[in-house]
């Protein structure tokens, strides 16, 4: 016979007996809070940092609740700024590729997404880039096909036997797709976009790929926020961060030990783009100070230096104070 599910009371007893965590005894509120957050979605997810092999030192249910609240507050802080970032980078990219050029995808693929022409035909680099170009084209064709029945705009251009304009498709692609798109731009267009955004930095970015690398980093964070997954410990990160990205951000923030192992470094990168996109100093400082308050409040509430160090690292507050000072 298949295992039967446990009631909320049985789950609390399981937490007490098997996890040695104080919950429920004399505190009816614990039951309601566990129901609200979810045993599997929150309780089990917030007991560790990144993997179950690195457990946090949890003795009371209140400590799980504090981490859960911290995570929700982080997502509430980050969500509107990350959405503005996504909208802005889409618009900067569209503006760059259509200025004095066609707006249809066919023209853009032929004249702007021809990074393969920056290499000599027949070379390994040319063949690799051509393969990536063809994969990108397939991705955009798939996006158009998938949204044909959902989008009146797509339907209009398909029925008119016209190439779909870039702005119509950009509403439907992911940040990862956008990063791939920017990487396929030819050298001149990619440099122009980097300059327009304000990330052009020849010291750390000799091939103008810094922007696309940033997009892949922020893409992971954005997806975790959008799908309500934990963000407090950066378990959402899917790839390694290049040294050029770290060197550039350390120079800009005048800080060290950036490695994107903690959420603080993502806050620094987001604040960098807030400055690139001309957010006011007041907006940037308010964003950073809100994060600083979350960190300090958790430090005060948790009263557990080991857990704090695992989540934020000992340099978190110092990093934020430095970036606030120069913002």
Residue, then its C-alpha position, 0 to 999 in steps of 0.5 A: x500500500x502506498x504511503x498515506x499523507x500526513x495531516x498538519x498535526x502529524x507533520x508538526x509531530x514529525x518535525x519535533x520527533x525527527x528534526x528536533x525542532x521546537x514547533x507547536x507546543x503551546x503555540x497554535x500560531x505555528x500551525x497556521x504559519x506552517x500551513x501558510x508557508x507550506x511544509x515542502x515549499x518552505x519548511x523543507x526548503x529553508x533548512x539549508x543553504x544551496x544543498x541539503x549537505x549544508x544545513x543551517x543550525x535550526x532549533x526552533x520553528x521561528x528560525x525557519x519562519x524568519x528565513x522564509x520572511x527574509x526570502x519573501x522580503x528579498x523577492x518583494x524588494x527585487x521584483x519591481x527592479x528586475x522587471x524594470x531592468x528587463x523592460x529597459x534592456x529589451x528597449x535598449x536592444x531594439x533601439x540599437x538594432x533598428x535605428x536606420x535599419x529594418x525592424x523586421x526579423x529577416x533584416x535583423x538576422x541578415x544584417x545585425x545578427x551576423x557575428x559569424x562574418x566577424x570570422x574567416x569562413x571555414x575556420x572553427x570559430x566561423x562554424x561554431x558561430x554559424x551553428x549558434x546563429x542557426x540555433x537562435x533562428x530556430x528559437x525565434x521561429x519556435x517562439x513565433x509558432x508557439x504564440x501564433x494562436x495567442x498573439x493577434x500581432x503575430x497572427x496579423x504579420x503571418x497572415x499578411x505574409x510579412x516578416x514579424x517585427x522584432x518588437x513583437x517577438x521581444x515581448x515573448x522571449x526570455x532573458x536567456x534568449x536575449x543574452x543569446x541574441x546579443x551574443x550573435x550581434x556583429x562586433x560593431x553592433x554589440x559594441x554600440x549596444x554596450x556603449x548605449x547601455x553604459x557597460x562598455x569597459x575595454x579593461x574587462x571586456x575586449x569582445x563586448x560580451x559583458x552585457x550578455x554575461x550579465x543577462x545570464x546572471x540576472x536571468x537566473x535570479x529573475x526566474x527564481x523570483x517569477x516562480x517563487x523559488x528561494x533566492x536568499x542563498x542563490x541556489x538558483x544560479x546555473x552557471x559559473x561567473x566569468x572573472x571579467x564580470x567579477x573584475x569589472x564589478x569589483x572595480x566599479x563598487x570598489x569592493x573585493x570578494x565578489x563571487x555571486x555566492x551570496x545575494x549581496x553580489x546580485x544586489x550590487x549588479x542590479x544597482x549597477x544597472x540602476x545607475x546605467x539606466x539613469x535611476x535617480x540617486x534617491x531611488x538607488x540609495x533607497x533600494x540599497x538601504x532597504x536591502x541593508x535593513x533586511x540584512x541587519x534585521x535578520x542578523x538581529x532577529x536570528x541571533x545566530x552568527x553561523x547562519x548569518x555567515x552562511x547566508x550573507x557572508x561576513x562582508x555583506x554590510x560592508x559591501x552595501x555601505x561602500x556602494x551606498x557611499x558612491x551611489 
